[in-house]
Structures are given as structure tokens and as C-alpha cells.
Amino acid sequence: MGVVVPQTATVEQRLREALKRGDLEGYLRALSDTHLLVFGSRRLADEGFDDPRAPLGLVQDIGGQFKVYAVTPNQAVDPGPHLVYHAVTLRTMLRRCAPLTWQLVVNQGSDHEGRIPVKKLAAWVDNHPEAIRPFSDYGDHLVAADHWSRQDALAASLACGSHLAVQNEAPWNAIGYVYNDYPADVRLLRDGWRITEYEHWRAAVEDLLTGQASTAEAAAEQPDAVAAHLAAMRADGIWEADPAARAPDLRAWDYGRAINLARWAAATKLCGMDEARETVRRAGQAAAGVYRDWRELSAGYILGRLLHFGDVGRVEYYESIRKVHRILVEDPASPWRTLDLAAAAAA
């Protein structure tokens, strides 16, 4: 197994230190290692979220200067009913926030707020194209939101859905106003789940939580595939070493998806935060009632995923989910190292 290196400094810490040094280069390099969230009109996003060229609005201050207000993901707050977040890199920001006559304001009001004239920003991006982390590089990282608990019962319930959070490089412990960004979250619900309204979402969640969407039938119909998957999982230390041990319960796959459906619905304002929390709590309580520990839950999730997607040869889905499993098992900051699954029962 490879060694998992935990994150040692948050983006915000790096920005703070760069400001103290008066180091614009260091500040921009910190911003280049993450994506930024820029406000935009919800109406315009709903009308054109499939168009990556759709412009993002600029804000004109009382002095007449145009600004682009951006936050790092850990600083996201409720943008209100009419605004949504768009995820951009420094490069895509320059392309979508036109014309280039503005000032970038990062994390306004914080102790690491930055104000950067667009000409300086554009020149730096042109001179450092390799520094900007592309969206294709995102995924398979353990991330936590600082302003959400990592220790209470709700956190334990959210940890039951942490496979998908790590896979998408989204904070595992948060139910917030963004998961990836608004257009991506809407697209995922629409294309992946055929969910475009609240009733669709509520029905999908209930199916997952009550077993109506379970892959148990697929397991019964594919005994050879189940045996082959379990053999691979035993070889990788994911499941019981004893070949005679029973197969793990597959409901973890459903519970994990229900948790993330709640998070996507909250992020796209398809449901309220209270209902999203209650859905996560229900999933966590159900998982705590089925599984003894995180290892057993993870094995059930992985087996359910493989059967759901029909990855008989474990070529397309197994290696990626095995990597996520190892991150969650090995990283000292993982909730599977700091929380007991049983804590979710109290959510």
C-alpha cells in the first residue's frame, strides 16, 4: 500500500502567511492549488448551466470600480435565494469574467482577504500556466470543512457517505451551499439521477433508505461475480481473510448515496438544510444499525458499487474505489480514524 500524506496546511493558512510576507507570488500560488467560487445569478445559471462559456457577472462598487468577489471553498456561505456559486480556476475566471477591467477580491472581510488587479492576475497566469491545478486533477482527496464539526453524531453520519465525498474531493463533514458548484451539482442530479424537482429527489431518497433501490437482487443473481469481487477484496485487505466469511451487507451503497443526494439537494436548493440534515441522520442511524465498524461498511459499499455498475472484471470501478478506501483507512485525519460508526446511531 502507498503512503497517504495528510494535508499539512489549508489554502486559507497559506494565503494568510503569504499576506504577512507581502508575497503576491505565494498568494497566487495558493489560489492556483484550489478552485475559487464566484457568485452568479441563479436565474442565468438555470437558463444556461450547460454552457461553460456563460459569463459570470461583475459587481460595480459605489466608486464605479468593477469587482469579482470570490471565496475559497472552505469559506462558502449562504449566497441567498438569487445567487449561486460557480467553481473556477484563475484561468477560467479570466475567460468568463469579461471584460478584464476588474479587481479580484478573495475572501472579503477575512484576515487573509486579497485584492488583486486583473492585469496583475492575467500576467501572472500567462507566465505560470503550469501552476494552475486543472479540474481534471480533482478527486480522491480527503477534505474537511473547518466550520463544520468533525466529532458529533451528524459528522459520524456524514462519514457513512465519505466514499463519494473523497472521490469528488468535497468536504466529507459538511452539508452546505456548494458540493462541487451549482451547475455541476444540478447536472449531476439531472443526468445521473433524473432528478429535476423536489418530488423526484424525495422519492429517490426514500427508495435508498427503505431498501427499494437495493442491489441485493443483483448479488443473488451474480454469485460468481460476488465470489470474484470478495476474493479481490480479501487480497487487498478490504474484507475478511477467511473465504468462508459471509458477504457484507450491501445496504451501505444505498446509504452512502442517500447521504450525498441530501448534500446535492441542499447545494442546489432543492431541499432545505433541515431536511438534508434529517436525511443524513436517518442514513447514519440505519448504517450504524447494520454494520459493526467502518471496515464492514466500506466492504458493503464497494461490493454494492461493483454490482450496481456491472463491473465484473473490476477494471472500470474497482481500482478507483480501492484507492478511496485506502485514503479513508490510512489518513490520520479520516473520520474512520477519529470517529466510531456507532456514534451515528445518536444522530
KENU-873151 format. One record per residue (C-alpha): x, y, z; residue in three letters. Coordinates in pm, whole numbers, padded with zeros to 5 digits, always signed. Each point is the difference from the previous one (the first is absolute). Layout:
N
XYZALA
...
This chain:
347
+00000+00000+00000MET
+00117+00352-00078GLY
+00051+00251+00278VAL
-00276+00260+00030VAL
+00137+00347+00076VAL
-00247+00211+00199PRO
-00059+00361-00094GLN
+00229+00214+00216THR
-00130+00351-00069ALA
-00335+00128-00119THR
-00026+00241-00289VAL
-00112+00268+00244GLU
+00310-00051+00216GLN
+00221+00032-00306ARG
-00179+00319-00107LEU
+00037+00145+00349ARG
+00371-00071+00013GLU
+00055+00141-00349ALA
-00175+00323+00100LEU
+00221+00032+00308LYS
+00306-00028-00226ARG
-00142+00238-00260GLY
+00049-00289-00244ASP
-00234+00035-00301LEU
+00171-00294-00170GLU
-00070-00226+00300GLY
-00357+00128+00026TYR
-00075-00079-00363LEU
+00168-00338+00023ARG
-00227-00089+00291ALA
-00303+00105-00205LEU
+00128-00205-00292SER
-00005-00318+00207ASP
-00375+00020+00054THR
-00308+00123-00180HIS
-00186+00316+00087LEU
-00372+00051+00033LEU
-00139+00305-00179VAL
-00352+00131+00047PHE
-00237-00003-00293GLY
-00371+00037-00072SER
-00206-00310+00080ARG
-00242+00088-00278ARG
+00276+00024-00260LEU
+00156-00322+00132ALA
-00331-00184-00035ASP
-00040+00132-00352GLU
+00350-00091-00118GLY
+00188-00224+00240PHE
+00093-00236-00284ASP
+00192+00282-00171ASP
+00351+00032+00150PRO
+00042+00329-00187ARG
-00288+00165+00184ALA
+00137+00322+00151PRO
+00010+00064+00371LEU
-00117+00336+00125GLY
+00227+00274+00123LEU
-00088+00223+00296VAL
+00044+00377-00023GLN
+00077+00170+00331ASP
-00117+00346+00104ILE
+00318+00148-00142GLY
-00071-00145-00343GLY
+00272-00266+00007GLN
-00089-00351-00114PHE
+00075-00287+00238LYS
-00011-00377-00017VAL
-00072-00137+00346TYR
+00126-00354+00055ALA
+00034-00233+00297VAL
+00209-00307+00058THR
-00222-00309+00046PRO
+00049-00009+00375ASN
-00137+00356+00027GLN
-00330-00057-00182ALA
-00305+00153+00166VAL
-00366+00009-00097ASP
-00011+00217-00314PRO
-00373+00066+00042GLY
-00295-00102-00218PRO
+00107+00175-00319HIS
+00373-00076-00018LEU
+00197-00322-00044VAL
+00365-00100-00005TYR
+00199-00084-00311HIS
+00331-00186+00039ALA
+00284+00151-00201VAL
+00376-00013-00017THR
+00193+00321-00042LEU
+00020-00075-00371ARG
-00372-00066-00050THR
-00080+00308+00210MET
+00192+00217-00241LEU
-00185-00157-00291ARG
-00349+00027+00147ARG
+00014+00332+00185CYS
+00029+00239-00291ALA
+00096+00267-00080PRO
+00329+00000+00191LEU
-00045+00328+00183THR
-00058-00125+00352TRP
+00167-00076+00330GLN
-00009-00348+00155LEU
-00111+00001+00365VAL
+00069-00328+00182VAL
-00175-00091+00327ASN
-00118+00353+00073GLN
+00003+00096+00367GLY
+00234-00281+00110SER
+00351+00035+00138ASP
+00133-00135-00330HIS
-00206+00219-00234GLU
+00180+00071-00325GLY
-00062+00273-00257ARG
+00174-00057-00332ILE
-00030+00221-00312PRO
-00100-00211-00298VAL
+00300+00108-00207LYS
+00239-00136+00263LYS
-00207-00317+00025LEU
-00008-00054-00377ALA
+00373+00060-00034ALA
+00078-00249+00276TRP
-00229-00267-00149VAL
+00159+00047-00344ASP
+00346-00042+00152ASN
-00087-00300+00220HIS
-00233-00227-00200PRO
+00139-00311+00170GLU
-00085+00130+00349ALA
-00376-00012-00042ILE
-00155-00326+00110ARG
-00246-00115-00270PRO
-00343-00133+00087PHE
+00099-00334-00153SER
+00240-00040+00294ASP
-00276+00026+00260TYR
-00116-00306+00188GLY
+00126-00267+00238ASP
+00095+00244+00277HIS
-00122+00013+00359LEU
-00131+00350+00072VAL
-00185+00138+00304ALA
-00184+00329+00052ALA
+00140+00195+00295ASP
-00333+00153+00101HIS
-00177-00336+00030TRP
+00052-00244+00284SER
+00219-00305-00046ARG
-00097-00164+00327GLN
-00376-00007+00059ASP
-00270-00251-00096ALA
-00084+00185-00322LEU
+00367-00018-00101ALA
-00006-00376+00058ALA
-00305-00027-00224SER
+00166+00210-00270LEU
+00304-00228+00024ALA
-00225-00285-00116CYS
-00007+00181-00336GLY
+00368+00087-00009SER
+00087-00229-00293HIS
-00172+00239-00240LEU
+00128+00306+00183ALA
+00361-00112-00036VAL
-00059-00111-00358GLN
-00133+00347-00087ASN
+00246+00187+00227GLU
-00289+00158+00187ALA
+00008+00066+00376PRO
-00115-00323+00160TRP
-00148+00171+00309ASN
-00215+00277-00149ALA
-00351+00052-00127ILE
+00038+00331-00168GLY
-00078+00243-00271TYR
+00235-00167-00245VAL
+00124-00354-00062TYR
+00194+00051-00324ASN
-00176+00309-00133ASP
-00359+00078-00087TYR
+00007-00093-00372PRO
+00192-00322+00066ALA
-00231-00102+00284ASP
-00314+00070-00205VAL
+00146-00193-00293ARG
+00089-00296+00222LEU
-00353-00025+00139LEU
-00155+00038-00344ARG
+00226-00230-00200ASP
+00094-00252+00268GLY
-00332-00028+00181TRP
-00263+00160-00228ARG
-00081+00233+00286ILE
-00121+00346-00098THR
-00250+00076+00277GLU
-00057-00063+00367TYR
-00243-00291-00041GLU
+00251-00192-00213HIS
+00265+00048+00264TRP
-00222-00098+00292ARG
-00107-00321-00177ALA
+00360-00095-00081ALA
+00111+00055+00358VAL
-00283-00208+00142GLU
+00080-00283-00240ASP
+00360+00001+00119LEU
-00083+00018+00369LEU
-00272-00266-00007THR
+00180-00254-00215GLY
-00207+00048-00315GLN
+00316+00085-00197ALA
+00213-00274+00154SER
+00244-00206-00206THR
-00080-00315+00201ALA
-00180-00152-00297GLU
+00303+00061-00221ALA
+00216-00181+00255ALA
-00232-00300+00001ALA
+00002-00011-00378GLU
+00381+00025-00030GLN
+00154-00243+00250PRO
+00313-00047-00210ASP
+00056+00373-00025ALA
-00051+00040+00375VAL
+00254-00275+00070ALA
+00255+00157-00235ALA
-00050+00347+00149HIS
+00038-00130+00354LEU
+00317-00189-00094ALA
+00151+00324-00131ALA
-00114+00192+00306MET
+00154-00263+00229ARG
+00326+00015-00191ALA
+00005+00378+00049ASP
-00086-00020+00370GLY
-00339+00161-00045ILE
-00206-00298+00114TRP
+00030-00303+00225GLU
+00299-00220-00076ALA
-00205-00315+00058ASP
-00155-00112-00333PRO
-00286-00156+00198ALA
-00103+00334+00152ALA
-00341+00122-00112ARG
-00025+00279-00254ALA
-00047+00350+00146PRO
-00344+00157+00001ASP
-00038+00220-00309LEU
-00218+00271+00147ARG
+00303+00223+00063ALA
-00007+00078-00373TRP
-00356+00131+00035ASP
+00065+00190+00323TYR
+00310+00168-00140GLY
-00190+00117-00306ARG
-00292+00125+00210ALA
+00238+00214+00206ILE
+00151+00157-00307ASN
-00339+00049-00164LEU
-00091+00204+00308ALA
+00316+00205-00037ARG
-00057+00061-00373TRP
-00362+00098+00063ALA
+00104+00250+00266ALA
+00272+00139-00227ALA
-00248+00054-00285THR
-00274+00131+00232LYS
-00224-00289-00093LEU
-00062-00060+00369CYS
+00063+00196+00317GLY
+00294-00049+00232MET
-00214-00149+00276ASP
-00143-00267-00229GLU
+00347-00077-00134ALA
+00131-00044+00356ARG
-00291-00227+00091GLU
+00061-00215-00309THR
+00369-00034+00090VAL
-00091-00090+00359ARG
-00241-00270-00116ARG
+00264-00152-00227ALA
+00261+00008+00275GLY
-00232-00160+00253GLN
-00088-00272-00248ALA
+00367-00068-00076ALA
+00089-00015+00370ALA
-00274-00257+00044GLY
+00135-00226-00275VAL
+00381+00020+00022TYR
+00242-00067+00284ARG
+00273+00234-00122ASP
+00128+00209-00290TRP
+00179-00292-00161ARG
-00322-00199-00028GLU
-00189+00303-00131LEU
+00269+00068-00259SER
-00002-00358-00123ALA
-00377+00012-00042GLY
+00022+00329-00187TYR
+00273-00122-00234ILE
-00174-00327-00080LEU
-00329+00182-00058GLY
+00169+00247-00234ARG
+00164-00273-00205LEU
-00325-00190-00040LEU
-00200+00314-00074HIS
+00225+00096-00289PHE
+00055-00356-00121GLY
+00376+00028+00025ASP
+00051-00377-00009VAL
+00366+00027-00096GLY
+00071+00273+00258ARG
+00163+00208-00270VAL
-00202+00320-00007GLU
-00109+00060+00359TYR
+00195-00217+00241TYR
+00343+00163-00010GLU
-00140+00348+00056SER
-00220-00103+00294ILE
+00285-00204+00148ARG
+00211+00317+00002LYS
-00280+00191+00176VAL
-00031-00280+00257HIS
+00372+00017+00075ARG
-00010+00377+00046ILE
-00283-00035+00249LEU
+00172-00285+00184VAL
+00350+00149+00011GLU
-00020+00379+00019ASP
+00031+00107+00367PRO
-00260+00273-00064ALA
-00256-00247-00135SER
-00326-00022+00197PRO
+00047-00375-00008TRP
+00306+00055+00220ARG
-00155+00259+00231THR
-00365-00109+00032LEU
-00186-00318+00086ASP
-00272-00107-00240LEU
-00224-00066+00302ALA
-00007+00377+00065ALA
-00226+00039-00302ALA
-00274-00183+00189ALA
-00044+00310+00216ALA
-00038+00238-00293ALA
